[in-house]
Amino acid sequence: MTLDTTTRTGLHLAGVTLRLGDGDDTVTALDEVSLTVAPGELVAVVGPSGAGKSSLLAVAGGLTVPDEGSNTVDGNDLAAMKPAARTAYRRQHIGFVFQSGNLIPALTAIDQLRLIHHLHRRRAEPREAEQRLADVGMAGKAHRRPHQLSGGERQRVGIARALMGGPSLLLADEPTAALDRARSHEVVELLARETRRAGVATVMVTHDTDVLRHCDRVVEMVDGKLSG
Ligand SMILES: Nc1ncnc2c1ncn2[C@@H]1O[C@H](COP(=O)(O)OP(=O)(O)OP(=O)(O)O)[C@@H](O)[C@H]1O
């Protein structure tokens, strides 16, 4: 799948602070976090439980608005957008990969991709769904439903679905959590390859130190602060 990605600038988080909870229970989930991810780059975020990794993905994906700082995707500051514009931008330009694929049980692999396309009204290329499935090695199983696929295969479909419409930013939350070691390597290798091929800026949160060698860069989150 070829796309004009020459105008892309990737993800830029600058001075992002996010406070959660109220009153005495307020937690600084993100503390002046800055992070740049270039188009075609896969960055892993590691760190202990409660460090703020999910919060980082939520802000990067425009699901949560930070208290301070900017969150720019290809030059568009999501933090400064009105809610409806932010939702529309997210649907068109940001793809999500979840822990275990999050596929819809009743739909075949190919229909998982077609549905997301209809729902999100992303720009369509003829036969894009077929091509995306072929890119992740799933062309031969396009008409299987999730229960007829292995965990690794479901995750491949999840990655293909997230890439439908050519998003600028791909956010993966523990994509290998449900997989054994061999499948984990395959899935993260695929994520790295598709990141480069699609020219998408990818952020992957993971506890799985084994797969970090497939990533271009690893950053660590501790107590809401980023290092690395
Ligand atoms: N809705 C909320 N209200 C108050 N505090 C919250 C809320 N959601 C998360 N937190 C707190 O914010 C901090 C960051 O949480 P976050 O879920 O981002 O961490 P994480 O690194 O993703 O953790 P894990 O690896 O366990 O998923 C934690 O201290 C958490 O308890």
The ligand as an SDF file (V2000), in Angstrom:
LIG
                    3D

 31 33  0  0  0  0  0  0  0  0999 V2000
   -9.1580    8.0310   36.6160 N   0  0  0  0  0  0  0  0  0  0  0  0
   -8.1360    8.1660   37.4570 C   0  0  0  0  0  0  0  0  0  0  0  0
   -8.2540    8.8950   38.5890 N   0  0  0  0  0  0  0  0  0  0  0  0
   -7.2180    9.0500   39.4240 C   0  0  0  0  0  0  0  0  0  0  0  0
   -5.9990    8.5110   39.2260 N   0  0  0  0  0  0  0  0  0  0  0  0
   -5.8210    7.7590   38.1160 C   0  0  0  0  0  0  0  0  0  0  0  0
   -6.8720    7.5300   37.1940 C   0  0  0  0  0  0  0  0  0  0  0  0
   -6.3930    6.7410   36.2060 N   0  0  0  0  0  0  0  0  0  0  0  0
   -5.0990    6.4680   36.5070 C   0  0  0  0  0  0  0  0  0  0  0  0
   -4.7540    7.0760   37.6480 N   0  0  0  0  0  0  0  0  0  0  0  0
   -3.4240    7.0660   38.3050 C   0  0  0  0  0  0  0  0  0  0  0  0
   -2.5180    7.6960   37.4090 O   0  0  0  0  0  0  0  0  0  0  0  0
   -1.2290    7.0650   37.4530 C   0  0  0  0  0  0  0  0  0  0  0  0
   -0.8220    6.6020   36.0540 C   0  0  0  0  0  0  0  0  0  0  0  0
   -1.6880    5.5450   35.6310 O   0  0  0  0  0  0  0  0  0  0  0  0
   -1.5040    4.7850   34.2270 P   0  0  0  0  0  0  0  0  0  0  0  0
   -2.6670    3.8890   34.0640 O   0  0  0  0  0  0  0  0  0  0  0  0
   -1.2360    5.7860   33.1680 O   0  0  0  0  0  0  0  0  0  0  0  0
   -0.1750    3.9180   34.5110 O   0  0  0  0  0  0  0  0  0  0  0  0
    0.4720    2.7090   33.6540 P   0  0  0  0  0  0  0  0  0  0  0  0
    1.9340    2.9920   33.6090 O   0  0  0  0  0  0  0  0  0  0  0  0
   -0.2350    2.5670   32.3770 O   0  0  0  0  0  0  0  0  0  0  0  0
    0.1940    1.4450   34.5730 O   0  0  0  0  0  0  0  0  0  0  0  0
    0.0140   -0.1360   34.1690 P   0  0  0  0  0  0  0  0  0  0  0  0
    1.3610   -0.5840   33.6620 O   0  0  0  0  0  0  0  0  0  0  0  0
   -0.3340   -0.7650   35.4820 O   0  0  0  0  0  0  0  0  0  0  0  0
   -1.0750   -0.2110   33.1600 O   0  0  0  0  0  0  0  0  0  0  0  0
   -1.3670    5.9420   38.4710 C   0  0  0  0  0  0  0  0  0  0  0  0
   -0.8910    6.4080   39.7110 O   0  0  0  0  0  0  0  0  0  0  0  0
   -2.8780    5.6820   38.5390 C   0  0  0  0  0  0  0  0  0  0  0  0
   -3.2330    5.1860   39.8020 O   0  0  0  0  0  0  0  0  0  0  0  0
  1  2  1  0
  2  3  1  0
  2  7  2  0
  3  4  2  0
  4  5  1  0
  5  6  2  0
  6  7  1  0
  6 10  1  0
  7  8  1  0
  8  9  2  0
  9 10  1  0
 10 11  1  0
 11 12  1  0
 11 30  1  0
 12 13  1  0
 13 14  1  0
 13 28  1  0
 14 15  1  0
 15 16  1  0
 16 17  2  0
 16 18  1  0
 16 19  1  0
 19 20  1  0
 20 21  2  0
 20 22  1  0
 20 23  1  0
 23 24  1  0
 24 25  2  0
 24 26  1  0
 24 27  1  0
 28 29  1  0
 28 30  1  0
 30 31  1  0
M  END
$$$$
